[in-house]
Amino acid sequence: MTLYCGIDLHSNNSVICVINDKDKRLLETKVDNKAELVIKALSRYKKRLKAVAVESTYNWYWLVDSLKEAGFNVLLVNTAKVVQYSGLKRTDDRYDAFHLAHLMRLDILPTGYIYPKATRGLRDLVRKRIQLVQDRSREIIRMKSFIPLHTGETVKAASVKAKKFSLPVFGDQNTQLSLKSSIIVIRSLTQQIKAIEKAILQQLESSESFANLKTVPGIGDVLAETILLEAGDISRFDGPGNFASYARCVESRRTSNGKSKGQNNRKNGNRYLAWAFIEAANFAIRRSEKAKRFYQQKSKATNVVVAGKRWLTRLRERATGLCEKERLTTKAGFSLKVGGAG
């Protein structure tokens, strides 16, 4: 008899439920978040388990990795798509775990992609760089407001980031300490950003996919790294349209009887890919004559916003159509092995 397991994962504990094909609960227990305790609780059912469903909460890495290393088949649940009946009078953690196992038994459990452990750290390092750049930008904006507040003079962001930037002297010692603290933070962040960029480039510069992505107008090292690592194994997408939707590059709308009824969830997808393609489109329009002509032609026929979206679509299609030597065969005829690091 095939068994099904659902795990309701929390910050410090996990609620485990194992059921059979008649929804009978064979195991219902709560354990601390320690891999050995979870594996011990499931060990007697291992051979009969179809899979273990784990919620994709903020802390799923350790549990999914540990279960896979122990030989369990693991499914990462897309929690945003798991909807329970709204008429239920009472639910708790035990019911949530049971519900995951129940959906698996019915073969309607919505699941997500488990990013390979081998390259997940590199992907997360790219995200860390983005976070540090954002932190530095916020600090620079504070400085650009702080200096004019006391002197009436404006300062450029490029000047603040420069090594030769010297602290302007104004105000009392408290004002100077505040200014000095901002400069130290900015320079420290710049140092860490450069170190991360160097480490990422060393690991990806030999990748053919990485080199191919950089042939797209507007895509340089940082954007190529982001697209390459966020896309992962692109064969997981059935077609270019699915990848475009994941990258938030498709229109979101809701219509009824030929009338617009608002928008659907336009933020559903990967925000890092969305950022990368938008940045690439803007760089391409500024630096590529072909892109600039396309943009100007479309902006005359429609408007600036529509023209920008159309160029973004063309850019995305070009990026997903690269890596011919690494093309795989799928039912949709679309599968570019972009996820490889070499």
C-alpha positions in Angstrom: 0.0 0.0 0.0 1.3 3.4 -1.0 1.7 6.0 1.8 1.8 9.8 1.6 3.5 12.2 3.9 3.0 15.9 4.6 5.2 18.1 6.8 4.0 21.4 8.2 7.3 23.2 8.7 7.7 26.0 11.3 10.6 28.0 12.6 11.5 25.6 15.4 9.4 22.5 14.9 7.8 20.3 12.2 4.4 18.6 12.3 4.5 15.3 10.4 1.5 13.3 9.0 1.6 10.0 7.1 -1.6 8.6 5.6 -2.6 5.6 3.5 -4.7 5.6 0.3 -7.9 5.8 2.4 -6.8 8.9 4.3 -6.2 7.0 7.5 -3.6 8.7 9.6 -0.8 6.3 10.4 1.5 8.8 11.9 0.9 12.2 13.4 3.7 13.7 15.4 5.5 17.0 16.2 9.3 17.1 16.4 12.0 19.7 16.8 13.7 21.0 13.7 16.5 18.5 13.6 17.1 16.4 10.6 17.8 13.2 12.5 14.5 13.4 14.4 12.5 13.9 11.2 14.3 11.0 9.4 13.8 8.7 12.5 10.1 9.5 12.6 9.7 8.5 8.9 12.2 5.6 8.7 9.7 2.8 9.2 7.5 4.1 6.3 10.3 4.9 3.9 9.9 2.0 1.5 6.2 2.6 1.1 6.2 6.4 0.9 5.4 7.9 -2.5 7.0 11.2 -1.4 7.4 13.7 1.4 5.7 17.0 0.8 7.5 19.9 2.5 6.2 23.5 2.6 8.3 26.0 0.8 8.7 28.3 3.8 11.7 30.6 4.4 13.7 27.7 6.1 13.1 24.7 3.8 16.7 24.2 2.6 18.0 22.0 5.5 14.9 19.7 5.6 14.7 19.1 1.9 18.4 18.5 1.6 18.5 16.1 4.5 15.5 14.1 3.4 16.9 13.8 -0.2 20.3 12.7 1.2 18.5 10.1 3.3 16.9 8.6 0.1 13.4 10.1 0.4 11.5 11.4 -2.6 10.8 15.0 -1.7 8.2 17.5 -3.1 8.4 21.2 -2.4 4.9 22.5 -2.0 3.9 25.8 -3.6 2.1 27.2 -0.5 0.6 30.1 -2.4 -1.5 27.7 -4.5 -2.6 25.4 -1.6 -6.1 26.5 -0.9 -8.2 24.9 1.9 -12.0 24.9 2.0 -13.1 28.2 3.6 -16.0 26.6 5.4 -13.9 24.6 7.8 -14.7 25.4 11.4 -11.3 24.6 12.8 -7.8 24.0 11.4 -4.4 23.5 13.1 -0.9 22.4 12.3 -1.9 18.7 12.3 -4.6 19.3 9.8 -2.3 21.4 7.6 0.2 18.5 7.5 -2.7 16.1 6.7 -4.0 18.4 4.0 -0.6 18.3 2.2 -0.6 14.5 2.3 -4.2 14.3 1.2 -3.6 16.6 -1.9 -0.6 14.4 -2.8 -2.8 11.3 -2.6 -5.3 13.0 -5.0 -2.4 13.9 -7.3 -3.4 17.6 -7.2 -0.6 18.9 -4.9 0.9 22.1 -6.3 4.7 21.9 -6.2 7.6 24.1 -7.0 11.1 23.7 -8.3 13.8 22.4 -6.0 16.9 24.3 -7.0 20.0 22.0 -7.0 22.0 22.2 -3.9 25.3 22.3 -5.9 24.6 25.7 -7.4 22.0 27.1 -5.0 24.7 28.8 -2.9 26.0 30.6 -6.0 22.5 31.7 -6.9 22.0 33.1 -3.4 25.4 34.9 -3.6 24.1 36.8 -6.6 21.0 37.8 -4.6 23.3 38.9 -1.7 25.1 41.2 -4.1 21.8 42.8 -5.2 20.9 43.3 -1.5 24.2 45.0 -0.8 23.9 47.3 -3.8 20.5 48.3 -2.6 21.8 49.0 0.9 24.7 51.1 -0.6 22.2 53.0 -2.8 20.1 53.9 0.2 23.1 55.2 2.2 24.2 57.2 -0.8 20.8 58.8 -1.1 20.9 59.7 2.6 24.3 61.4 2.0 23.0 63.2 -1.0 20.2 64.7 1.2 22.5 65.2 4.2 25.1 67.4 2.5 22.7 69.8 0.8 20.8 70.1 4.1 23.9 71.6 5.7 25.7 73.3 2.8 23.2 73.9 0.1 25.5 72.2 -2.4 24.6 69.1 -4.4 26.8 66.0 -4.8 26.7 63.3 -7.4 26.4 59.6 -6.5 29.5 58.7 -8.5 31.5 61.2 -6.5 30.4 59.7 -3.2 31.4 56.2 -4.4 34.8 57.3 -5.6 37.9 56.4 -3.6 39.2 60.0 -3.8 36.0 61.5 -2.3 37.0 63.7 0.6 34.7 64.5 3.5 33.4 68.1 3.3 34.0 70.0 6.5 30.8 71.5 8.0 28.8 71.5 11.2 29.9 70.3 14.7 31.6 67.1 15.7 28.3 65.2 15.8 27.5 66.2 12.2 31.0 65.2 11.1 30.7 61.8 12.9 27.4 61.2 11.1 28.9 62.0 7.8 32.0 59.9 8.4 29.9 56.9 9.4 28.0 57.1 6.1 31.2 57.2 4.1 32.6 54.2 6.0 29.4 52.2 5.4 29.4 53.0 1.7 33.1 52.1 1.2 32.7 48.9 3.2 29.7 47.8 1.1 31.6 48.7 -2.1 34.5 46.4 -1.0 32.1 43.5 -0.2 30.3 44.0 -3.5 33.5 43.8 -5.5 34.6 40.7 -3.6 31.3 39.0 -4.4 31.4 40.0 -8.1 34.9 38.6 -8.4 34.0 35.3 -6.8 30.9 34.9 -9.0 32.7 35.7 -12.2 35.5 33.2 -11.4 32.9 30.4 -11.3 30.9 31.4 -14.3 33.4 32.9 -16.8 34.1 29.5 -18.4 30.4 28.8 -19.0 29.3 28.9 -22.6 25.8 29.9 -21.6 27.2 32.9 -19.7 29.2 34.0 -22.7 26.2 33.6 -25.0 23.9 35.7 -22.7 26.4 38.5 -22.9 25.9 38.8 -26.7 22.4 40.1 -26.1 22.4 43.9 -26.2 22.2 45.4 -22.7 23.3 42.3 -20.9 26.7 42.4 -19.1 28.3 40.3 -16.4 25.9 41.1 -13.6 22.7 40.6 -15.6 24.0 37.5 -17.3 24.9 36.0 -14.0 21.4 36.8 -12.6 19.5 35.4 -15.6 21.7 32.3 -15.8 21.4 31.4 -12.1 17.8 32.4 -11.5 16.5 30.5 -14.6 18.2 27.3 -13.4 17.6 24.3 -15.6 15.4 25.9 -18.3 14.1 22.6 -19.4 11.7 22.8 -16.5 9.6 25.3 -18.5 7.3 23.8 -21.1 7.9 26.7 -23.5 9.1 30.3 -24.0 5.8 31.7 -22.8 6.1 29.9 -19.5 9.5 31.3 -18.9 8.3 34.7 -19.9 5.5 34.4 -17.3 8.0 33.3 -14.7 10.1 36.3 -15.5 7.1 38.6 -15.1 7.4 39.6 -18.8 3.8 39.0 -19.8 0.7 41.2 -19.5 -1.6 40.6 -16.5 -5.2 41.3 -17.1 -8.7 40.0 -16.3 -11.6 40.4 -18.8 -15.2 39.4 -18.8 -17.6 39.8 -21.7 -15.0 41.8 -23.5 -14.5 44.3 -20.7 -11.5 44.8 -18.5 -12.1 43.8 -14.9 -8.6 44.7 -13.5 -5.4 42.7 -13.2 -4.5 39.3 -12.0 -1.4 38.6 -9.9 1.2 40.4 -12.0 3.9 39.8 -9.3 3.6 36.1 -9.5 7.1 34.9 -10.7 10.7 35.6 -10.1 11.4 39.2 -9.2 15.1 38.9 -9.8 14.6 37.8 -13.4 12.0 40.6 -13.8 14.6 43.1 -12.6 17.3 41.7 -14.8 15.3 41.9 -18.0 14.0 45.4 -17.3 17.5 46.6 -16.6 18.8 44.9 -19.8 16.0 46.6 -21.8 17.0 50.0 -20.5 20.7 49.5 -21.1 20.0 48.2 -24.6 17.9 51.2 -25.6 20.7 53.5 -24.5 23.7 51.7 -25.9 22.5 49.7 -28.9 21.6 51.6 -32.1 19.4 48.7 -33.3 17.5 48.7 -30.0 17.2 52.5 -30.0 15.7 52.4 -33.6 13.2 49.7 -32.6 12.2 51.6 -29.5 11.8 54.9 -31.4 9.8 53.3 -34.2 7.4 51.6 -31.7 7.1 54.8 -29.5 5.9 56.8 -32.6 3.3 54.2 -33.5 2.0 53.7 -29.9 3.4 55.3 -26.8 6.6 55.1 -24.8 5.3 52.6 -22.3 4.1 50.2 -24.9 7.3 50.6 -26.9 9.4 49.8 -23.9 7.3 46.7 -23.2 7.7 45.5 -26.8 11.4 45.9 -26.7 11.5 44.0 -23.3 9.6 41.2 -25.0 12.0 41.0 -27.9 15.0 41.1 -25.5 13.6 38.3 -23.4 13.0 36.2 -26.5 16.6 36.7 -27.6 17.9 35.7 -24.2 15.8 32.6 -24.0 16.8 31.6 -27.6 20.6 31.4 -26.9 22.9 28.5 -26.2 22.1 26.5 -29.4 24.9 24.0 -28.7 23.2 23.2 -25.4 19.7 22.8 -26.7 17.8 19.8 -25.5 14.7 18.2 -27.0 11.4 18.6 -25.2 7.8 18.2 -26.2 7.6 22.0 -26.8 10.8 22.0 -28.7 12.1 24.5 -26.2 14.8 23.6 -23.6 18.0 25.6 -23.3 20.3 24.2 -20.7 21.0 27.6 -19.3 21.4 26.4 -15.7 24.8 24.8 -16.1 27.8 26.6 -14.6 30.2 25.1 -17.1 
